[in-house]
């Protein structure tokens, strides 16, 4: 996606994340994989349930491929393909959103 499109998608994700709350005092940040998944249930459901996030992912799909075909409105119509919809959303969003956060960790250490 272009910078403007990717940034618009990023802003959509940020707005949805902002609406969620995670009680970080109950999260072991050094051992995040061992953290109870239920801590993240609310934010995950909020984000996955957001039509704005799904539309943002679909916007990312315009340059994505699935089984050697460009993703379009019919790609996940078959029941067998539906299980790949959320992973496809994740990868499309990650590819377009993560570059904006790549240097954030080092930036925050400077402040």
Steps between C-alpha positions, in 0.01 A plus 500: 500500500604859461617693806167686523293183474718312751491793742118517474484129581740554791282780638195272481682232700625757755146634551366151564784409737443825686145388580624184673642454844750245622590480865878497452575454868390138451728443201848356538669696221818292530302183442220630279426163342415356840251779569141388532334544162183619671678826588498578127149370430333843509747679273518209257121475474468877466754517221376192313142616543574842358359554154750785457792262560359240262449767233858616557622143450293469184662820371837334556385193306509689171867412465489161671477155352331186629563167326669688213198725441439862593270521801156631413146484640463134396829368640361387835151414378571125503468344845842337470667840450324680787742367758773695323316833513620617844862388443490680164371814675777470759778468243365777277461739793836404651678560170353848465483617862816363663746722307358804680593346836838351407710770668254592773677286761834679449321837486331439836836415657628846400220684677 
